[in-house]
Amino acid sequence: MATMPETFHPFGNGDAAARALADALADTLQHALATRARASLIVSGGSTPEPVYRRLSVTDLDWTRIDVVLADERWVEPGEEGSNADFICRTLLTGKAAQARFTGLKSPGARAADGLPATEARLAALHWPADCAVLGMGDDGHTLSWFPHADGLQDALSEDGPRVASITARQSVVTGMLTERITLTMRALEDLKLCALLIRGDAKRAALEKALLPGPVEDMPVRALLNHPLIDLQIFWSP
């Protein structure tokens, strides 16, 4: 069994983890706003971060100066099933946070690769590095849309190329039918002040312990973050 790193923060329940992470994100954003004109937050979909976003959405921040950026997206239009953009609009971009500026990843094109130039152009207009990110992890060891052995995975793990990459995942229980994805790359996570991995449940903890052991990054791409010397990945876990 792998030894948990000092950056592993266990909580008694999901509410406690959500409260701690939301407060940490708010502090990071507030500090950024005190030092420059705009701050930025990278967000992921999935049910686990919903209480974080709900809490953050009513937090007193100058949301007009905050950019909210999707970490990854299924290649579907807003309004279609599986849209992470819709999820963020329902959970985070409400209340006070409705004033934030949102940048999604979906662009015109039949496939994610077709939309990369337009999406990259939108991202290039934002301030980088971003300030903070909320990431998740699947039981298969994926994070963002960095799926094991996916087509495009090496581009997604690159620190030298664009900040966005197209992914075609191998269909599994985790991916579902929507295997065409677009995702931020490792480059987009450089120099974050707070990079948070939010996971819940014994299965996710077991997957994390496996990912902490030596092994190919292609098998469990979250290893790319866990082992990155310049990314201080803070792990928030609850049963």
Residue, then its C-alpha position, 0 to 999 in steps of 0.5 A: m500500500a502506498t504512503m499518502p503524501e503530506t498533501f493528502h487531506p482526509f475529511g470526515n464527510g463530503d460537506a467538510a471537504a467541500r467547505a475546506l476546498a471552497d474556502a481555500l479557492a476563495d482565499t486564493l482568488q481574493h489574493a490574486l485580485a488584490t495583486r492584479a486586475r483579473a483572477s482565474l479558476i479552472v473547473s471540472g465537471g462531475s457530481t463530486p465538486e457540486p457542493v464546492y461550487r454551490r458554496l463558492s457561488v455565494t461567496d463575496l468576491d469581485w466575480t466581474r474580475i474572475d475568469v472561470v475556465l473548463a478543465d475538459e469537455r465532452w464534444v457536445e454542444p451546450g444543452e446536449e447531454g453530458s455538457n460540462a458547460d451546462f453543469i458549471c452554469r447550473t452549479l457555480l455560475t449562479g448567485k454572486a458568481a453569475q457575474a464571472r466570465f466563463t470560457g468553455l472549450k467546445s468550438p465548431g467542428a465535427r471532431a474535437a481536433d477541428g475545434l482546437p484552433a478556435t478554442e486555443a485562441r479563446l484561451a490565449a486571450l486569458h491571463w496565464p498562469a491560472d490561479c487555481a483549479v478543481l480537478g477530479m479523478g476516475d477509478d481508472g486513474h484519469t484526470l481532466s480528459w486524460f484517459p488511459h491509453a487514449d488517442g491524444l494523451q501524449d499531447a495532453l501531457s505535454e508542457d511545450g505545446p498548446r494549452v488544449a488538446s483533443i482526446t479520443a478515449r477508449q470506451s469504458v464504463v468510465t467514459g460512457m459513449l461520449t469518447e470524443r473530448i477536448t481537454l486542457t493540457m499539462r501546460a495549462l496547469e503550470d504555476l497554479k497557486l492551488c491545484a486541488l484534486l477532489i475525490r470521494g469514496d473508498a474506490k477513489r482512495a484505492a485508485l489514488e493509492k495505486a496511482l501513487l505506486p510506480g507504474p506507467v503514466e499511460d495506465m493511470p494518467v493522474r500520475a503525471l500530476l502526482n509526480h510532477p516536480l513543479i505542481d503542488l497537488q493538494i488532495f481533498w478526500s472524504p468517504 
